[in-house]
Amino acid sequence: MSKTFYLTTPLYYVNDVPHVGHTYTTVIADAVVRYRRMCGDDVSFLTGTDEHGLKIERSARQQGIEPQELVDTYAAEFRETWERLGLSFDEFIRTTQERHYRAVAKLFRAVKRSGNVYLGQYQGNYCVGCEAYVAEGRNCPDCGRPTEFMTEDSYFFKLSAFQEKLLRFYRENPDFVVPRSRMNEVVRFVEGGLQDLSISRTSFRWGIPVPDDEKHIFYVWFDALTGYISGMGYGTDDEKFETWWPVDVHLIGKDILRFHAVYWPAFLMAAGLAPPKRILSHGWWTIEGEKMSKSKGNFVTAAELSNVVQTDYFRYFLLREIPLGSDGNFSFDGLRTRVNSDLVNDLGNLSQRTLKMIRSYFGGVIPKGGSADERGRELRDFCSETARLYRERFGDLQINKAVEAVWELISRVNKYLVVNEPWILAKDPNRRAQLGSVLYHAAEALRLIAVMLGPIVPEGAASIMNQLGIHRPLEGNRISSLEWAGLESGSTIGKLSHIYPRLDKKEFRVKVKNRRAPGAAAAAAGAEPKKTAAGGQEDARIDIKEFAKVRMQVARIVSAESIPKSTRLLKLKVDLGSEVRQVVAGIAGQYSPESLPGRLVVIVTNLKPAKLMGVESNGMIVAASDGGKPVLATFTEEVRLGSVLT
């Protein structure tokens, strides 16, 4: 029977589009769950969005829309972004969903029955940005912004009653928070004394009503934290919840550690539920050496990352660059340097020259390993030790150290080829067996490298496996059995290609500079539009030459089908008259597959191909966004297929 493994990201607050910080967290989560799936575990990966609070209510009011319309738009952006980047989540919970409302009500009633809730009055400073009360001082200790003084009736949770229980739990579970330095911070905070916690508000309405007292709505942390159990069946599916809870890993940023490591286990203990097994708290990224800031305009969004480089490139940079738990600096030049040095030079060259020599010297057939000489035995031993270190470090969530171990192996295999000089051996027919042994050892080490890199750079790892002639899915390769001689002698390698293209410095910098559409830089960073001298907004219009670059044509949908593990994406075949293309569209929430064939639609046909959830899309379907819901652009009369929109 397989072991279950449940991991979560935070529920991302829907006050902005996904940026590099959100992406980092979700990429870490994706790497961990890919590793666990390759270990043979039964995995569930939950992410989602936190959608209540005063900040949302105020923002919606300022924009003249309802809060639900605002959160629908942002929640869709998060979900579609993770799907577009191929991040393999299993559950996406929104705190505005009915299943979440039911879970919050059930948890509250359980906590109240245990005698740990009472009605009182709160007076104090409140940080709207962090949705948190501040014990003292005018500025929030977490974000530094000014607080607001508030007085209102509130339900309180008896957090003070859990001080000793929490300290005992920490002593019994010393690895509850990783890294250890953050565990020490949590212990010191709790040892300093705990105050009862306000868990409801009456001064605004955008939230979940408190059962039996609906003038109160839940304070955001009692609401948001419950998403980790509402998404896994608490209050709606007892069997599912019992299968997956307690969670194995909560993956969070260090700024929300106190809420997860103190408040959340106390809520659960009060309700008679098991606390989380482990919390992994990672650091922050600066951008080009400065803190990421909307006002400075140095925001880097997930969409901008994917506009500049392929997903494997920034996955590798984010996972390799810093130890998990430490802060790091993101720079596009640093990304380019790391990619060219490691992925292109080290890994790419090893794969290319090993496979090219097998094709040239053995007609593309994997040679026999034969009896290994001393160098061969040393390489085998090094592979075995690397696999051991890799499993140990990944198991301890030290992902960058696991990657470092693999890169040491890549370096060793490259040196093995240099020392053995197969290009010289190939000139002597009497040394053909030795040549075969050397190339088999290099190819088998390459296979082991590809398997271990599967959770880190899945597209590149899959490419190496295919070129080695191994066509099973990456998840079919078990981490637990990284044994030598898994590569079958006599098998045929696949079609060879470069795994990763080099990032040209000049071209790359142009891409970075142009990563945002005209006028979109301020919007992406959340900055206010600049004003003209006349008091209007700065002109962000484009000229006719720029518009003419976009080619839109009429097409008819031939077929439509769902994409596994995606609730928003559909794979469409569209007829342009001269050809049939495949495109991927995020319209599943509004259109069923069977309702689409035969419809006339508009396709942008001169976009570069892209992969969404691993499915290639050769074009983009045009749709309007009506309250966050897609509405297809179409025609009321018949139009010749392939007609260009002008």
TITI-18971 format. One record per residue (C-alpha): x, y, z; residue in three letters. Coordinates in steps of 0.02 Angstrom, whole numbers, plus 50000, padded with zeros to 5 digits. Each point is the difference from the previous one (the first is absolute). Layout:
% residues N
XYZala...
END
This chain:
% residues 646
500005000050000met500725016949950ser500355013450128lys498975016149996thr500885016749992phe499045016450015tyr500845017049969leu499305017749990thr500565017149944thr499265015050091pro498315005849938leu500585015149901tyr499145016450040tyr499105006649847val500585018050003asn501234998149856asp500534989149855val501224985550034pro501785006450016his501724992150019val499724997150187gly498394990449971his500854990649858thr501474995050110tyr498864992450132thr498964990649873thr501524993749904val500744993150162ile498364991350036ala499914993049824asp501784993250013ala499654991550167val498404991649941val500814994349837arg501374992150104tyr498714991550111arg499034993449850arg501634992849932met500234991850171cys498344991049970gly499015010050128asp498165004249980asp500165018949995val498815014650018ser500615017749967phe498845014150054leu500125018349955thr498695013549990gly499485017750041thr499545009750157asp498585011749947glu499245008750151his500445015250106gly499885018750016leu501345003149869lys498974990949867ile498415009050048glu500855017049990arg500874996149835ser498384994349919ala499105015650061arg501365011149926gln499814991249832gln498105001050003gly499754981149995ile499414986550119glu501324990750103pro499504983549920gln500375006749826glu501715006050058leu500504983650081val499344989649854asp501175009349883thr501554997850108tyr499634982050048ala499854995549816ala501675008649968glu500874989550133phe499244983749941arg500335003249816glu501795005450036thr500424984050094trp499184989649863glu500955009449864arg501654996850090leu499594981450014gly499975000050191leu499164983850049ser498775004550139phe498574988150040asp498855011550099glu499635018549980phe499015006950146ile499185017150002arg499405007350165thr498415006049914thr499474982349958gln498534991850088glu501064985150057arg501165012350088his498565009050087tyr499404983350068arg501734995450063ala500245016750090val498324998450086ala500384982150055lys501715004750068leu499295014950095phe498634989550080arg501284986950052ala501145013250077val498525008350087lys499394983450072arg501724997450076ser499785016050101gly501355009849908asn498935014149927val499195014850089tyr499195016549950leu500915015950050gly500545016949934gln501575004349906tyr500875016750008gln501655002049914gly501035002849844asn499624990049844tyr501064997949843cys498844999549850val501404994049884gly500444984850106cys498234997450067glu500774999150174ala499805008550167tyr501575008050070val500354998450185ala500865016950019glu500775013949898gly499325010049855arg500814989949861asn499754981649955cys501514989450053pro499814989049846asp499825012549857cys500445016550083gly498435009049941arg498995011550115pro498574991550093thr498225006050035glu499215001050173phe498394989950011met498704996150133thr498694986549972glu499164984650073asp500964984349960ser500054981450032tyr501644995250079phe500974983849992phe500844995150165lys501754999349928leu500735003350173ser499374982950057ala501114991449871phe501705006750050gln500594984550092glu499144988149878lys500915008149855leu501685000050087leu499784981650041arg499554996649818phe501575009249942tyr501104990050119arg499264983749937glu500165005549819asn501645009849987pro499934999649808asp498245007149995phe500685015949918val501414999549872val501285007850003pro500474998150184arg500345018750020ser498165003449966arg499474986550122met501015009250131asn499105016349956glu498314991650025val500494992650168val500645016950063arg498395008449944phe498904987650095val501125000150154glu499765018950006gly498164997550039gly498444998549892leu498515011749997gln498254994649954asp499665002749815leu498575009549919ser499234988849866ile498495010249941ser499575017449938arg498415010549992thr500645015849914ser499934993149823phe499024986349909arg501134991449873trp500304983650089gly499214983950063ile498595002750126pro500254992850174val498724986050030pro498525005850105asp500645018050008asp500075006649824glu500375018050045lys501774993150023his501114993849860ile501584989750028phe501685008450019tyr500994995349847val501264988050080trp498674988750077phe499205000149828asp501544998249889ala500934986750099leu498474988849994thr500264998749811gly501314986650032tyr498644988450067ile498495006249900ser500934995649840gly500234982250063met498214996250050gly499815006850177tyr498145003450022gly499534992149833thr500924983449977asp500534991150160asp500864985549910glu501075011649896lys500495010350150phe500484984850104glu501074993849855thr501035015849982trp500065009050167trp501155004450086pro500955009149864val501804994749972asp500675017249951val499335017750005his501135010249886leu499975018650044ile501015016149996gly500835005650161lys498845015050018asp498504989050044ile500904987550111leu499195005650165arg498244997249932phe500434982449940his501134994150141ala499055007550148val498195004549959tyr499624985749881trp500574985350110pro499095008050147ala498375001149900phe500194981849950leu500414994050176met498465009250066ala498924991149868ala500744983050042gly500964998849836leu501824995349971ala501225014549967pro501035000549840pro501524988649992lys501215013049933arg500095018149945ile501325005049874leu500335018750011ser500985007549855his500795017149981gly499665015049891trp500685005249831trp500695017249966thr499965006349820ile501675005949933glu500575002550180gly498465009850058glu498424994650089lys498604996749876met498885015350005ser498515006349903lys500505018050026ser501754996949931lys499284990649851gly501244985550020asn498604987350007phe500314984049900val498424990349963thr499844981749957ala499355004949828ala501565010549968glu501134985650050leu499154988449877ser500075013549864asn501895000850017val500544981850025val499304982549996gln499364992750163thr501474988250031asp501195014850000tyr499215009750141phe499534984150094arg501834995350004tyr500585017450049phe498745001650142leu500354982650070leu501895000349980arg500475017850044glu499725000450189ile499844987750144pro498194997750049leu499625011850143gly501265013349950ser499645016249909asp500595001749821gly500245012849863asn499114998149833phe500805008049849ser499724996349817phe501885000549967asp500274987650141gly498674988749925leu500815000749827arg501734996250072thr499374985450103arg499034992649854val501435001349876asn501294993350122ser499024985650075asp498584994749886leu500795003949831val501864997050030asn500044986550134asp498414989849975leu499665004049817gly501774996549941asn500114983750098leu498394993649923ser500425006049824gln501744992849987arg499594983550085thr498534996549886leu500875006449844lys501444988050028met498794985450025ile499165004649836arg501665002449908ser500964985050067tyr498604987450032phe498645004949877gly498885006850137gly499964983550098val500455000150186ile501624989950013pro500374986550127lys500665005750166gly501234985750011gly501164997950147ser500425016750078ala501795005650026asp500525009950153glu499345016449929arg498354991949958gly499834992750175arg500395017050076glu498645008049893leu498744986750053arg500435002850183asp499845018849978phe498284997749920cys499454989250145ser500615012650128glu499175014349905thr498344990849999ala500154997350188arg500395018450034leu498625005549881tyr498674989650089arg500615005550171glu500045018549957arg498355000349906phe499204990450144gly500625013750118asp499325013249879leu501765006449963gln499625001549815ile501465011049948asn501214987950085lys499204985449909ala500265009349836val501805003850047glu500324981450022ala499324996649825val501115013649927trp501524992350082glu499554983949909leu499805009549834ile501745007250025ser500694982750041arg499264992249842val500675014049891asn501744997150075lys499784981249974tyr499765002949814leu501485011949989val501164987850089val499444984749899asn500015009049831glu498714989349908pro500355009949840trp501774992750007ile499394982450044leu498865000449848ala501515000649885lys500634983050060asp498914984949952pro500874989750134asn499325011450135arg498184999649946arg499444990550156ala500845013150109gln499175013949897leu498314991750026gly500284998650187ser500495018350016val498485006149902leu498834988250093tyr500635006650166his499765018149943ala498254996549931ala499454990450156glu500635014150111ala499045012149888leu498424989750027arg500215000950189leu500305018849987ile498415002349897ala498964990250126val500665010350145met499705016249906leu498204995149959gly499265009950146pro501115015149964ile499995002449810val498654987949940pro500015005249816glu501884998249980gly500044983750099ala498634992749890ala500965005449844ser501574990950059ile499014984350039met499185000349828asn501685002349915gln500674985250100leu498564990049925gly499024999050164ile498245005749964his499054996350161arg499365015250100pro501245007350124leu498874995250145glu500224981949947gly501845001150052asn500164996250184arg501155010550108ile500084985850126ser500884988549875ser501355010549919leu500984984349961glu501414998349875trp499684991049834ala498235006449973gly500485004649823leu499764985149885glu501474995449887ser499434997349820gly498585012650013ser499905014249874thr500195018250046ile498715012849944gly500115015049887lys501375011850061leu499725018450035ser500715013750110his499164999550170ile500235018350038tyr500435014449882pro501285012550061arg499345017050056leu500865012949891asp500455015150108lys499405013349878lys498394991349950glu499634995450180phe500175017950061arg498815005949863val498734987050059lys500205005850180val499785018149950lys498444996049897asn499254987250120arg498515011350032arg498805006349869ala499975018949968pro499205008750149gly499924983950100ala501525002650111ala499095011050124ala498464988950001ala501024984250030ala500895008250145ala498395007250071gly500665017849979ala498895014949965glu499975005349816pro501055015549965lys499085016249971lys500195011449850thr500165018750015ala498145001749969ala499624988650146gly499534984749897gly500854983049996gln501594997749901glu499604994749822asp500264981049987ala499264998449825arg500944990549864ile500185005049819asp499314990449851ile501684991949962lys500044991650171glu498204994249983phe500364993149825ala501244987750074lys498564990150077val499224988149872arg498224994650043met499064987849889gln498294991849995val499964981550046ala498724986650036arg500194988850152ile500124981949940val500194991350169ser500225004050184ala500554989550147glu500475002450181ser501815000050059ile500364988350146pro500275008750169lys499355016649932ser498275006950034thr500255015449890arg500944994249845leu499304991749845leu500974992949852lys499215005949838leu500274995349818lys499555014849888val499815000549811asp500765015549917leu499524994649826gly501794996649946ser500494989950154glu499374992750163val500885005950157arg500024995250183gln499745013850128val499754999850187val498715011850075ala499535004150180gly498124999149971ile499504983550081ala499135008850143gly498785008249878gln499904988049852tyr499804981050001ser501034990549868pro498454993349914glu499275017649977ser501465006649897leu500204990249837pro499305009849853gly500205017350078arg500845013949902leu501375008250104val501465012049983val501784993250018ile501625009850019val501064989849879thr501735007950006asn500434996550182leu501484988950040lys499444982450054pro499884997650189ala499674985350117lys498585000950127leu499894985550123met501174990749883gly498865002249847val500635010249852glu498975015049948ser500295007349827asn498995015950011gly498805008950118met498125000749998ile499275017650021val498735002850138ala499335014350105ala500064999750190ser498295003450072asp500165000650189gly501474988149989gly499044987849889lys500584997049819pro498795003849858val500584994249828leu500135012649858ala498934993449857thr498935005049850phe498125001149967thr500224996149814glu501054987549903glu501805005149966val501294991149892arg501214990150107leu501725008050008gly499335017749970ser501145012850081val499285012650122leu500495017649950thr
END
